[in-house]
């Protein structure tokens, strides 16, 4: 993150941090995997660690490529531009190191603590937790990826003049305003369930809870809704008619 910060200074673009967030988790996971002892006699545990490592890497690379390609050729994200104006452009170049880059590095390390602990496990393999956890992870990853694809396609159609609406309310986005964040949340809970077989302590639940809190209250739903209402007054109608996070199809499924 310090290296990314150094690159951001001449570019005057702090938002290059966004794609690199997921790479922090991949670096930590790969390091923990390489440092772990994989016994040949316990092939199932070796499989558990390989699956965990691959899952994190697939998630991280997918998110990195998506965000990097989306931001390519564009300027700084308005969220960071607002911060730059608020704290002063003349000092934000060094202030961002603490407020953005090192903060995200610390959060990534904290959230990935259960991953680091799981890589040291050398006990019994639990197929039930493996299946449930991987099912949740795959569902969340596919759901998030498809939601991102649908929104990206809408932006292309809008730029080409094929649609006139300023608010996308089709596909997965008609069930909730942030289906990509919902998918992200589900996959992290899936990873935690998958890692429970590694005899994680009860307090490891802070990892998916912290990720959920970040998605809902910090960098996700709350911030984006506020930003969208300022840019698009018609977005308020979308807020009034569509759930923010939990898709309506899920609440109907449970009869609420």
Backbone torsions as a table, in degrees:
resi	resn	phi	psi	omega
1	UNK	NA	-33.3	175.9
2	UNK	-64.0	-38.8	178.4
3	UNK	-65.8	-41.7	178.1
4	UNK	-64.3	-37.5	177.4
5	UNK	-61.3	-43.3	179.0
6	UNK	-60.6	-36.9	178.1
7	UNK	-69.1	-34.5	-176.4
8	UNK	-69.4	-23.6	-175.4
9	UNK	-65.2	-54.7	178.4
10	UNK	-68.3	-27.9	178.8
11	UNK	-76.0	-21.1	-173.4
12	UNK	53.1	46.3	-176.2
13	UNK	-143.4	96.1	-179.1
14	UNK	-73.7	-24.1	-174.5
15	UNK	-67.7	-5.4	174.4
16	UNK	-67.3	-9.3	177.4
17	UNK	-70.3	-28.9	-172.7
18	UNK	-57.9	-49.6	178.4
19	UNK	-65.3	-28.1	-174.2
20	UNK	-80.2	-12.3	179.4
21	UNK	-55.9	-47.5	-177.4
22	UNK	-69.2	-28.8	179.9
23	UNK	-66.0	-27.0	176.6
24	UNK	-59.6	-43.2	179.9
25	UNK	-66.0	-38.4	-180.0
26	UNK	-66.0	-40.9	179.8
27	UNK	-64.3	-45.5	179.2
28	UNK	-62.5	-43.6	-178.3
29	UNK	-65.6	-45.0	179.5
30	UNK	-62.7	-40.4	178.5
31	UNK	-63.5	-45.2	179.7
32	UNK	-63.8	-37.6	179.8
33	UNK	-66.4	-44.9	-178.8
34	UNK	-68.0	-28.1	179.7
35	UNK	-83.8	-15.8	-177.0
36	UNK	-77.9	155.0	177.4
37	UNK	-97.6	117.9	-179.3
38	UNK	-106.5	109.4	-178.2
39	UNK	-78.9	133.4	178.5
40	UNK	-65.2	-28.5	-178.8
41	UNK	-72.6	-18.7	180.0
42	UNK	-114.1	74.3	-177.0
43	UNK	-64.4	-33.5	-179.3
44	UNK	-65.0	-38.6	178.6
45	UNK	-69.8	-36.5	175.4
46	UNK	-61.5	-40.1	178.0
47	UNK	-64.6	-41.1	178.2
48	UNK	-58.1	-46.4	-178.2
49	UNK	-69.6	-36.3	178.0
50	UNK	-66.6	-43.3	178.6
51	UNK	-62.2	-42.8	179.2
52	UNK	-63.1	-44.8	179.9
53	UNK	-63.9	-45.9	179.5
54	UNK	-63.7	-39.8	-179.4
55	UNK	-60.9	-47.8	179.6
56	UNK	-63.4	-43.1	-178.2
57	UNK	-65.3	-42.0	179.2
58	UNK	-63.9	-46.1	177.8
59	UNK	-60.5	-47.3	-175.3
60	UNK	-64.5	-46.1	-178.1
61	UNK	-68.2	-38.4	178.6
62	UNK	-62.8	-46.6	-179.0
63	UNK	-68.1	-40.1	178.4
64	UNK	-60.4	-50.0	-178.1
65	UNK	-64.3	-41.5	-179.7
66	UNK	-62.4	-49.6	-177.8
67	UNK	-69.2	-37.6	-179.6
68	UNK	-66.4	-44.3	179.4
69	UNK	-67.4	-36.0	179.9
70	UNK	-67.6	-34.7	-177.2
71	UNK	-90.3	-8.0	-175.3
72	UNK	-60.8	127.4	177.5
73	UNK	81.9	1.3	179.9
74	UNK	-106.2	163.9	179.7
75	UNK	-83.2	-166.7	-178.3
76	UNK	-67.7	140.0	177.7
77	UNK	-59.5	143.6	-176.1
78	UNK	-62.1	-26.9	178.2
79	UNK	-61.5	-44.1	-179.1
80	UNK	-77.8	-29.4	175.3
81	UNK	-63.2	-40.3	176.8
82	UNK	-62.5	-42.3	176.9
83	UNK	-61.8	-40.9	-178.6
84	UNK	-61.1	-41.6	178.8
85	UNK	-71.7	-37.0	-176.4
86	UNK	-68.0	-42.9	-176.6
87	UNK	-93.5	-8.7	179.1
88	UNK	100.0	119.7	-175.9
89	UNK	-62.1	-28.9	-176.2
90	UNK	-72.9	-20.2	179.8
91	UNK	-119.4	-5.3	-175.6
92	UNK	-68.4	-21.4	-179.1
93	UNK	-60.2	-36.4	178.1
94	UNK	-96.3	-29.0	179.4
95	UNK	-65.4	-33.0	-179.0
96	UNK	-65.1	-24.2	178.3
97	UNK	-58.1	-41.2	-178.7
98	UNK	-86.6	-42.5	-173.7
99	UNK	-73.5	-26.6	-175.1
100	UNK	-120.9	-62.7	-168.1
101	UNK	-70.1	-54.3	-179.8
102	UNK	-70.2	-32.2	177.0
103	UNK	-61.4	-46.7	179.1
104	UNK	-66.7	-35.3	177.5
105	UNK	-62.6	-44.1	179.2
106	UNK	-65.6	-42.2	178.8
107	UNK	-62.7	-42.5	179.4
108	UNK	-62.8	-40.5	179.6
109	UNK	-66.2	-42.2	180.0
110	UNK	-64.9	-48.2	-177.8
111	UNK	-64.2	-30.4	-178.7
112	UNK	-87.6	3.2	179.4
113	UNK	-55.5	-44.9	177.3
114	UNK	-59.8	-32.9	177.6
115	UNK	-64.8	-43.7	-180.0
116	UNK	-63.9	-38.8	179.0
117	UNK	-69.9	-39.6	-178.7
118	UNK	-63.7	-32.2	-179.4
119	UNK	-68.9	-14.2	178.7
120	UNK	-95.3	-0.7	-176.7
121	UNK	-72.6	142.8	179.4
122	UNK	-145.7	43.2	-176.3
123	UNK	-112.4	-137.4	-174.5
124	UNK	-88.8	138.8	178.9
125	UNK	-87.1	129.5	-178.4
126	UNK	-108.1	106.7	-176.6
127	UNK	-65.8	-36.1	-177.7
128	UNK	-62.1	-50.9	179.2
129	UNK	-64.2	-34.3	178.0
130	UNK	-62.2	-47.1	-177.6
131	UNK	-67.2	-47.8	-179.2
132	UNK	-63.0	-47.1	-178.6
133	UNK	-63.1	-44.6	-179.6
134	UNK	-68.4	-34.5	177.9
135	UNK	-63.4	-44.4	177.9
136	UNK	-65.0	-42.2	-179.7
137	UNK	-62.8	-46.8	-178.5
138	UNK	-65.3	-42.1	177.7
139	UNK	-59.7	-48.6	-179.3
140	UNK	-61.7	-41.6	-179.4
141	UNK	-65.2	-44.5	179.4
142	UNK	-66.7	-42.1	-179.1
143	UNK	-62.7	-46.1	179.0
144	UNK	-64.0	-44.8	-177.9
145	UNK	-64.4	-42.0	-179.4
146	UNK	-67.9	-39.0	177.3
147	UNK	-63.4	-43.2	177.3
148	UNK	-61.5	-41.9	179.5
149	UNK	-62.8	-44.6	-179.1
150	UNK	-63.0	-43.1	179.6
151	UNK	-67.3	-39.7	178.5
152	UNK	-62.8	-40.7	178.8
153	UNK	-65.9	-38.8	177.3
154	UNK	-61.6	-42.0	179.6
155	UNK	-65.1	-36.4	176.3
156	UNK	-65.5	-44.6	179.5
157	UNK	-64.4	-37.4	178.9
158	UNK	-66.8	-42.9	178.7
159	UNK	-65.3	-31.2	180.0
160	UNK	-85.7	-2.7	178.9
161	UNK	80.8	13.9	-179.0
162	UNK	-82.4	-16.6	175.6
163	UNK	-133.4	151.5	-178.7
164	UNK	-110.2	-19.2	-178.4
165	UNK	-66.7	141.5	178.1
166	UNK	-92.8	-11.1	-179.0
167	UNK	-121.0	126.0	-178.9
168	UNK	-85.8	122.2	-176.5
169	UNK	-134.4	31.5	-178.3
170	UNK	-115.0	172.3	177.5
171	UNK	58.8	-137.6	179.2
172	UNK	-66.3	-20.4	-177.0
173	UNK	-77.7	-5.7	174.3
174	UNK	-87.0	-13.4	179.2
175	UNK	-93.8	-27.4	175.9
176	UNK	-158.6	157.4	-175.8
177	UNK	-77.9	-18.4	-177.4
178	UNK	-137.8	64.2	-179.7
179	UNK	-64.7	-27.2	177.9
180	UNK	-66.4	-40.1	178.0
181	UNK	-70.3	-33.8	176.2
182	UNK	-62.3	-45.4	177.0
183	UNK	-61.3	-40.2	178.2
184	UNK	-61.7	-42.1	179.4
185	UNK	-63.9	-45.9	-178.4
186	UNK	-61.7	-42.3	-177.3
187	UNK	-66.9	-33.2	178.7
188	UNK	-71.8	-36.1	174.5
189	UNK	-67.7	-35.9	176.1
190	UNK	-62.1	-42.0	177.9
191	UNK	-62.6	-39.8	-180.0
192	UNK	-65.1	-44.0	176.9
193	UNK	-60.3	-42.3	178.9
194	UNK	-60.2	-38.0	-176.8
195	UNK	-82.7	-9.3	180.0
196	UNK	-59.8	-27.3	179.4
197	UNK	-65.9	-13.6	179.3
198	UNK	-88.1	20.7	177.9
199	UNK	56.0	44.7	178.4
200	UNK	-67.4	144.2	176.6
201	UNK	-66.9	158.8	-175.6
202	UNK	-60.1	-31.5	-176.2
203	UNK	-73.7	-5.4	177.8
204	UNK	-67.2	-12.0	178.8
205	UNK	-64.7	-14.8	177.6
206	UNK	-59.4	-26.0	-176.8
207	UNK	-63.4	-58.6	177.2
208	UNK	-67.6	-29.9	177.9
209	UNK	-65.4	-42.4	179.2
210	UNK	-65.4	-41.3	178.3
211	UNK	-63.5	-40.7	177.6
212	UNK	-63.1	-43.1	178.7
213	UNK	-62.5	-42.3	178.4
214	UNK	-62.3	-41.8	-178.5
215	UNK	-68.5	-34.5	-176.3
216	UNK	-87.0	-42.9	-166.9
217	UNK	-113.0	-18.5	-172.6
218	UNK	-109.3	-78.3	-173.1
219	UNK	-101.6	2.7	-174.0
220	UNK	-113.6	-109.7	-168.8
221	UNK	-55.6	-56.1	-174.5
222	UNK	-60.5	-45.5	-177.3
223	UNK	-67.5	-43.9	-177.6
224	UNK	-69.4	-38.7	178.3
225	UNK	-61.6	-44.3	178.5
226	UNK	-61.6	-42.6	-179.3
227	UNK	-66.8	-41.6	-177.7
228	UNK	-68.0	-37.6	179.5
229	UNK	-63.8	-36.7	178.7
230	UNK	-66.9	-38.2	-177.7
231	UNK	-82.9	-33.8	-175.1
232	UNK	-133.8	98.6	-179.9
233	UNK	-57.1	-29.3	-179.8
234	UNK	-70.1	-12.1	178.9
235	UNK	-66.3	-23.2	179.0
236	UNK	-61.5	-37.1	177.0
237	UNK	-64.4	-36.9	177.1
238	UNK	-63.5	-40.2	177.7
239	UNK	-63.8	-42.4	-176.7
240	UNK	-69.3	-25.7	-172.9
241	UNK	-108.2	-10.1	-172.7
242	UNK	-131.8	132.7	177.9
243	UNK	-57.9	150.7	-177.1
244	UNK	-76.2	-44.9	-167.3
245	UNK	-128.1	-58.1	-179.6
246	UNK	-75.4	120.1	-177.8
247	UNK	-61.9	145.6	-179.4
248	UNK	-63.4	-30.8	179.2
249	UNK	-65.2	-28.4	179.8
250	UNK	-75.7	-41.4	178.7
251	UNK	-67.4	-35.7	176.4
252	UNK	-67.1	-34.6	-179.7
253	UNK	-62.1	-37.2	-179.5
254	UNK	-91.9	6.3	172.3
255	UNK	76.6	26.2	179.4
256	UNK	-96.1	NA	NA
